[in-house]
Amino acid sequence: MSIWYPYKQMQSLGKIPTVIKAKGSMLYFEDGTQAIDAISSWWACIHGYAYRPLNRTLKKQVDRFSHVMLGGLTHTPALKLAAKLVEITPKGLNHVFFSDSGSVAVEVALKMAIQFWSNQGNKEKIKLISCKNSYHGDTFKAMQLSDDGDFTAAFSHILEKDFEIQIPENTNEYTQELQNFEALLITHSHTIAALVIEPIIQCAGGFNVYSSDYLDALNCLCVKYNVLTIYDEVATGFGRTGKLFATNHAKCVPDIMVLGKGLTAGYIGHAATIASTKVYEAFLSDEHNKALMHGPTFMGNPLACAVALKSIEIFQKKEYEKKILKIESTITHFFDTIQSEDIQGKRVLGAVGIIEVKNEKSIVGLKEFALENKVFIRPIGKMVYLMPSYRMKKKELLTILKTMKRWFEK
Ligand SMILES: Cc1ncc(COP(=O)(O)O)c(C=O)c1O
């Protein structure tokens, strides 16, 4: 096999569909069949596939120039996108560092946080607090912060967590967990650079939804004990939770926010790490060593920036938040009708719907069953989830939901 596919034992890969065309929410396969994509290519293609306004923007930019590095040069698409991101992200986040993937953008955030302290002469604050059930990417430091599980198992012997907290599933455990968190900070904050957290919903690591009040409470304690906050919005950014950013559900703002996936509407891999002025200013100095020494070749790629700008413009002009709330309502109502003893829980937030099963065995074969019914769905562990494009037709969404219902009720 010449391609080495992700997250898959290649020995048992079997036959997978070959896509020859993708349009709207539909994937068209080489054998003449088709399927509705329930997860918009790992949640990135927020407007669906081959969306004309985005295609046109990209073609125009290709004719101007498709790549110019940001080392010693700059260009209008990057300048405009940075300004736009500062405008639309929560107040205080003012400085945008571009990179080429969510994982790298998380790494950049970690470098910013640790160097923030060392630039001020504090070389002790180097540790990180991460959360159980989280996922932050596949690079080494991102794996160290992610939950122990399938994604990290092969390296568990070299991935040692600094500190890990649990976000409680039940609100009645919040007070106790916050007391534990404060106790951790009282004892160890002098060694801790930052808390890294996915706001409001933890995605690939567990699909847990939690309250913005809890997030704010963690943030306040971090401020109190001088620990930076990094919100990883790679999955949640650009509308997934019903608001433009998940942080917008909360009152507090992080020191650093990470964006990826939906940033370029799935057209080109790109990401952004956005820092507060407090963080940025700690890097201003006469000493070169205090600069942020990071620079991915394709950072600020003009094609990525141009398509991101257009995507944001469409998101805002066409009131996508309203569209997402309609998706949320459709999923919520339909989920209420799906009953099965195999189901442990159901959760819906924005354009995310999750059915958690009690035992992974009960969803063996679901992917194939869905494909036979013209739906592409790809459970992770015990989670069957949908994250459709925001332009998915209601009829298509209902086809996905009916297929899930048939599976669980068969
Ligand atoms: C919350 C979160 N952070 C980081 C990443 C990594 O992003 P990428 O796959 O672009 O490296 C992901 C990917 O799923 C994610 O969901």
The ligand as an SDF file (V2000), in Angstrom:
LIG
                    3D

 16 16  0  0  0  0  0  0  0  0999 V2000
   -9.1880   20.5610   19.8640 C   0  0  0  0  0  0  0  0  0  0  0  0
   -8.1760   20.1810   18.8340 C   0  0  0  0  0  0  0  0  0  0  0  0
   -6.9340   20.6520   18.9200 N   0  0  0  0  0  0  0  0  0  0  0  0
   -5.9880   20.3580   18.0070 C   0  0  0  0  0  0  0  0  0  0  0  0
   -6.2660   19.5210   16.9570 C   0  0  0  0  0  0  0  0  0  0  0  0
   -5.2050   19.1770   15.9560 C   0  0  0  0  0  0  0  0  0  0  0  0
   -5.4330   19.8180   14.7480 O   0  0  0  0  0  0  0  0  0  0  0  0
   -4.7450   19.2840   13.4000 P   0  0  0  0  0  0  0  0  0  0  0  0
   -5.3520   17.9640   13.0910 O   0  0  0  0  0  0  0  0  0  0  0  0
   -5.0490   20.3380   12.3880 O   0  0  0  0  0  0  0  0  0  0  0  0
   -3.2810   19.1800   13.6910 O   0  0  0  0  0  0  0  0  0  0  0  0
   -7.5560   18.9810   16.8300 C   0  0  0  0  0  0  0  0  0  0  0  0
   -7.8890   18.0600   15.7340 C   0  0  0  0  0  0  0  0  0  0  0  0
   -8.8730   17.3460   15.7440 O   0  0  0  0  0  0  0  0  0  0  0  0
   -8.5420   19.3170   17.7940 C   0  0  0  0  0  0  0  0  0  0  0  0
   -9.7930   18.8220   17.7260 O   0  0  0  0  0  0  0  0  0  0  0  0
  1  2  1  0
  2  3  1  0
  2 15  2  0
  3  4  2  0
  4  5  1  0
  5  6  1  0
  5 12  2  0
  6  7  1  0
  7  8  1  0
  8  9  2  0
  8 10  1  0
  8 11  1  0
 12 13  1  0
 12 15  1  0
 13 14  2  0
 15 16  1  0
M  END
$$$$
